[in-house]
Amino acid sequence: MIVNPFAWWAAAASLPGLCIGVCLAGAAYAQNTVANPSSALDLPISYAAASPVRLWGAESRHGGGPIDQDHWVTVWGCGLQLTEPANLPPVVLAHHTLRQFVHVTGSGNRLRVRFSNTYGTSAMTMDSVHVALAAGTGSAGSGAINPATDQALTFRGASAVSIPAGEMVLSDPADCALPSLTNLAISIYFADVSPRLLTGHPGSRTTSFIQPSNVVTAVKMIAASTTAHWYIITGVEVQGAARHALITLGDSITDGRGTITDGNNRWPDLLAERLSANAPTTGVTVVNMGIGGNAIYGGLGPAGVARFDRDVLAQNGARWLIFFEGVNDIGSAADETIASKLISAYTQWIDKAHAHHLLAYGATITPFGGNRYFTASHEASRQAVNTWLRTNQLCDGVADFDAVVRDPVTLTNLMAKYNSGDGLHLNPAGYQAMANAVDLSWFTH
């Protein structure tokens, strides 16, 4: 029996290019009963427990002590799930190049990338992987890269790697000059990959490009098929100016439903811009772990209670957490007991975060009047949860998102200027208001 499960992961993940097994033990979760407000398809999917999935680095992870030269910090990440049929690539990935763009929130002089076959049932082979800075907006155009920045990634010195089913892989460190708040292209040429069982993140709100043959070094992807989803990639870590990471855990509101594709104007993106422009917090990165349709006790993807260890505690350099989740639980609840269940989950999360030397901040649940979720009972549950969030003595602070975006007359609706149109999700102006509501002084200690 392993008394301290984190110790051996810390040693294992320090080996470059090492495949890390994913712990999927435990009883299967009930099938999805929450309609996904951010997906084209509401598909029942049964998940095994996704917690813990631990990809630990050898360095001090949470910044409680001095930072050494081996300190890695996550500058981009996404919450993983089994990709639903409606969100699979428009063409098969085998013998194609997939170019994806991610918006990194911290700078560094070395990087490494995490790839996942967590939900696959067969091995997946990446024959060649390159990274490069986007040329201009990158994903908003023809998938263009700056060729002067292009370089190959290796895995224990090899250009190709096979990822067994249920595992992740971490690339070898690569020297680079990665600026903060920039778009990084990750181009993968696949040999063998399942066409149906892909690990991914459907709500990327970023254009990805898929083109036949090995074109990982192509300046543009002119002949590519496109899709607004991420596949296989799960994180980018750096060494350098980035010091510590803030993890935002949530659902489609955090994932950016209502934003502009390729605009990088989700509220965590906009918060990252504020942190970068504020001298005392320039070294703070933001890692968005929102999953559309997710819920604390169910929903799409692994439930919040199941993925907390993987998506929060396992992020290199994590120092702070903002949790903003529960509206999908309330919207599907049969009665008002859901409020006490959410508070129980929040309490568990806060305790876990503190045990791992993270500061834990809550966020009030925003209004959903006018949405199909709205009933008097559901509103009462929202108010009960928000009252607890505002008055509890466990959180290290609370971002009152509800107060800054609600209609001052009805109190149960979003302000019209912030409403994306469905009464639940916000538009970019609303997400900016949310980002502005977060106290930057939280991230100076």
MOMOPE-V252718 format. One record per residue. N is the residue number from 0. D_FIRST is the distance of its C-alpha to the first C-alpha in whole Angstrom. Layout:
BEGIN
n=N d_first=D_FIRST
n=N d_first=D_FIRST
END
This chain:
BEGIN
n=0 d_first=0
n=1 d_first=4
n=2 d_first=6
n=3 d_first=9
n=4 d_first=9
n=5 d_first=13
n=6 d_first=13
n=7 d_first=12
n=8 d_first=14
n=9 d_first=17
n=10 d_first=17
n=11 d_first=17
n=12 d_first=20
n=13 d_first=22
n=14 d_first=23
n=15 d_first=26
n=16 d_first=26
n=17 d_first=23
n=18 d_first=22
n=19 d_first=19
n=20 d_first=17
n=21 d_first=17
n=22 d_first=15
n=23 d_first=17
n=24 d_first=15
n=25 d_first=17
n=26 d_first=20
n=27 d_first=23
n=28 d_first=25
n=29 d_first=29
n=30 d_first=31
n=31 d_first=33
n=32 d_first=36
n=33 d_first=37
n=34 d_first=40
n=35 d_first=39
n=36 d_first=42
n=37 d_first=41
n=38 d_first=41
n=39 d_first=44
n=40 d_first=42
n=41 d_first=40
n=42 d_first=38
n=43 d_first=35
n=44 d_first=32
n=45 d_first=28
n=46 d_first=25
n=47 d_first=22
n=48 d_first=20
n=49 d_first=20
n=50 d_first=18
n=51 d_first=16
n=52 d_first=18
n=53 d_first=17
n=54 d_first=19
n=55 d_first=19
n=56 d_first=22
n=57 d_first=21
n=58 d_first=24
n=59 d_first=24
n=60 d_first=24
n=61 d_first=26
n=62 d_first=28
n=63 d_first=28
n=64 d_first=29
n=65 d_first=31
n=66 d_first=31
n=67 d_first=31
n=68 d_first=32
n=69 d_first=29
n=70 d_first=29
n=71 d_first=29
n=72 d_first=30
n=73 d_first=30
n=74 d_first=34
n=75 d_first=33
n=76 d_first=31
n=77 d_first=31
n=78 d_first=29
n=79 d_first=28
n=80 d_first=29
n=81 d_first=30
n=82 d_first=34
n=83 d_first=36
n=84 d_first=39
n=85 d_first=41
n=86 d_first=40
n=87 d_first=39
n=88 d_first=41
n=89 d_first=45
n=90 d_first=45
n=91 d_first=42
n=92 d_first=40
n=93 d_first=40
n=94 d_first=42
n=95 d_first=43
n=96 d_first=42
n=97 d_first=41
n=98 d_first=42
n=99 d_first=40
n=100 d_first=41
n=101 d_first=39
n=102 d_first=40
n=103 d_first=38
n=104 d_first=38
n=105 d_first=38
n=106 d_first=39
n=107 d_first=38
n=108 d_first=39
n=109 d_first=36
n=110 d_first=34
n=111 d_first=31
n=112 d_first=31
n=113 d_first=28
n=114 d_first=28
n=115 d_first=26
n=116 d_first=26
n=117 d_first=24
n=118 d_first=26
n=119 d_first=27
n=120 d_first=27
n=121 d_first=28
n=122 d_first=28
n=123 d_first=31
n=124 d_first=33
n=125 d_first=34
n=126 d_first=37
n=127 d_first=38
n=128 d_first=37
n=129 d_first=40
n=130 d_first=40
n=131 d_first=43
n=132 d_first=45
n=133 d_first=47
n=134 d_first=50
n=135 d_first=52
n=136 d_first=50
n=137 d_first=48
n=138 d_first=47
n=139 d_first=50
n=140 d_first=52
n=141 d_first=52
n=142 d_first=48
n=143 d_first=50
n=144 d_first=48
n=145 d_first=49
n=146 d_first=50
n=147 d_first=50
n=148 d_first=46
n=149 d_first=45
n=150 d_first=42
n=151 d_first=39
n=152 d_first=36
n=153 d_first=34
n=154 d_first=30
n=155 d_first=29
n=156 d_first=33
n=157 d_first=34
n=158 d_first=36
n=159 d_first=34
n=160 d_first=31
n=161 d_first=29
n=162 d_first=26
n=163 d_first=24
n=164 d_first=24
n=165 d_first=22
n=166 d_first=21
n=167 d_first=23
n=168 d_first=25
n=169 d_first=26
n=170 d_first=29
n=171 d_first=30
n=172 d_first=32
n=173 d_first=36
n=174 d_first=38
n=175 d_first=40
n=176 d_first=43
n=177 d_first=41
n=178 d_first=43
n=179 d_first=42
n=180 d_first=43
n=181 d_first=44
n=182 d_first=43
n=183 d_first=41
n=184 d_first=41
n=185 d_first=39
n=186 d_first=40
n=187 d_first=38
n=188 d_first=40
n=189 d_first=38
n=190 d_first=38
n=191 d_first=36
n=192 d_first=34
n=193 d_first=34
n=194 d_first=37
n=195 d_first=36
n=196 d_first=32
n=197 d_first=32
n=198 d_first=30
n=199 d_first=32
n=200 d_first=34
n=201 d_first=37
n=202 d_first=38
n=203 d_first=39
n=204 d_first=42
n=205 d_first=43
n=206 d_first=45
n=207 d_first=43
n=208 d_first=45
n=209 d_first=45
n=210 d_first=47
n=211 d_first=47
n=212 d_first=47
n=213 d_first=45
n=214 d_first=47
n=215 d_first=44
n=216 d_first=46
n=217 d_first=49
n=218 d_first=51
n=219 d_first=51
n=220 d_first=50
n=221 d_first=53
n=222 d_first=53
n=223 d_first=49
n=224 d_first=48
n=225 d_first=47
n=226 d_first=44
n=227 d_first=43
n=228 d_first=39
n=229 d_first=36
n=230 d_first=34
n=231 d_first=31
n=232 d_first=32
n=233 d_first=29
n=234 d_first=30
n=235 d_first=32
n=236 d_first=31
n=237 d_first=33
n=238 d_first=34
n=239 d_first=37
n=240 d_first=39
n=241 d_first=36
n=242 d_first=34
n=243 d_first=32
n=244 d_first=31
n=245 d_first=32
n=246 d_first=30
n=247 d_first=32
n=248 d_first=31
n=249 d_first=33
n=250 d_first=35
n=251 d_first=38
n=252 d_first=40
n=253 d_first=38
n=254 d_first=37
n=255 d_first=41
n=256 d_first=43
n=257 d_first=47
n=258 d_first=47
n=259 d_first=48
n=260 d_first=47
n=261 d_first=46
n=262 d_first=48
n=263 d_first=44
n=264 d_first=45
n=265 d_first=42
n=266 d_first=42
n=267 d_first=39
n=268 d_first=41
n=269 d_first=44
n=270 d_first=42
n=271 d_first=41
n=272 d_first=45
n=273 d_first=45
n=274 d_first=42
n=275 d_first=44
n=276 d_first=47
n=277 d_first=46
n=278 d_first=46
n=279 d_first=43
n=280 d_first=41
n=281 d_first=42
n=282 d_first=38
n=283 d_first=37
n=284 d_first=35
n=285 d_first=35
n=286 d_first=32
n=287 d_first=33
n=288 d_first=31
n=289 d_first=33
n=290 d_first=33
n=291 d_first=36
n=292 d_first=36
n=293 d_first=33
n=294 d_first=32
n=295 d_first=29
n=296 d_first=29
n=297 d_first=30
n=298 d_first=33
n=299 d_first=33
n=300 d_first=29
n=301 d_first=26
n=302 d_first=27
n=303 d_first=27
n=304 d_first=24
n=305 d_first=22
n=306 d_first=23
n=307 d_first=23
n=308 d_first=19
n=309 d_first=21
n=310 d_first=24
n=311 d_first=24
n=312 d_first=21
n=313 d_first=21
n=314 d_first=24
n=315 d_first=25
n=316 d_first=27
n=317 d_first=27
n=318 d_first=29
n=319 d_first=30
n=320 d_first=30
n=321 d_first=33
n=322 d_first=32
n=323 d_first=35
n=324 d_first=34
n=325 d_first=35
n=326 d_first=38
n=327 d_first=37
n=328 d_first=35
n=329 d_first=39
n=330 d_first=41
n=331 d_first=39
n=332 d_first=39
n=333 d_first=41
n=334 d_first=41
n=335 d_first=41
n=336 d_first=37
n=337 d_first=36
n=338 d_first=37
n=339 d_first=34
n=340 d_first=31
n=341 d_first=32
n=342 d_first=32
n=343 d_first=29
n=344 d_first=27
n=345 d_first=29
n=346 d_first=28
n=347 d_first=24
n=348 d_first=25
n=349 d_first=27
n=350 d_first=24
n=351 d_first=21
n=352 d_first=24
n=353 d_first=25
n=354 d_first=21
n=355 d_first=21
n=356 d_first=25
n=357 d_first=27
n=358 d_first=30
n=359 d_first=30
n=360 d_first=34
n=361 d_first=35
n=362 d_first=38
n=363 d_first=40
n=364 d_first=40
n=365 d_first=44
n=366 d_first=46
n=367 d_first=47
n=368 d_first=50
n=369 d_first=52
n=370 d_first=49
n=371 d_first=48
n=372 d_first=45
n=373 d_first=48
n=374 d_first=48
n=375 d_first=49
n=376 d_first=46
n=377 d_first=44
n=378 d_first=46
n=379 d_first=45
n=380 d_first=41
n=381 d_first=42
n=382 d_first=44
n=383 d_first=41
n=384 d_first=39
n=385 d_first=41
n=386 d_first=42
n=387 d_first=38
n=388 d_first=38
n=389 d_first=41
n=390 d_first=40
n=391 d_first=37
n=392 d_first=36
n=393 d_first=32
n=394 d_first=33
n=395 d_first=34
n=396 d_first=37
n=397 d_first=38
n=398 d_first=40
n=399 d_first=43
n=400 d_first=44
n=401 d_first=45
n=402 d_first=48
n=403 d_first=49
n=404 d_first=49
n=405 d_first=50
n=406 d_first=54
n=407 d_first=56
n=408 d_first=58
n=409 d_first=56
n=410 d_first=52
n=411 d_first=51
n=412 d_first=51
n=413 d_first=51
n=414 d_first=54
n=415 d_first=56
n=416 d_first=56
n=417 d_first=52
n=418 d_first=51
n=419 d_first=51
n=420 d_first=52
n=421 d_first=50
n=422 d_first=50
n=423 d_first=46
n=424 d_first=45
n=425 d_first=47
n=426 d_first=49
n=427 d_first=49
n=428 d_first=51
n=429 d_first=49
n=430 d_first=46
n=431 d_first=48
n=432 d_first=48
n=433 d_first=45
n=434 d_first=44
n=435 d_first=47
n=436 d_first=45
n=437 d_first=42
n=438 d_first=43
n=439 d_first=42
n=440 d_first=42
n=441 d_first=38
n=442 d_first=37
n=443 d_first=39
n=444 d_first=36
END
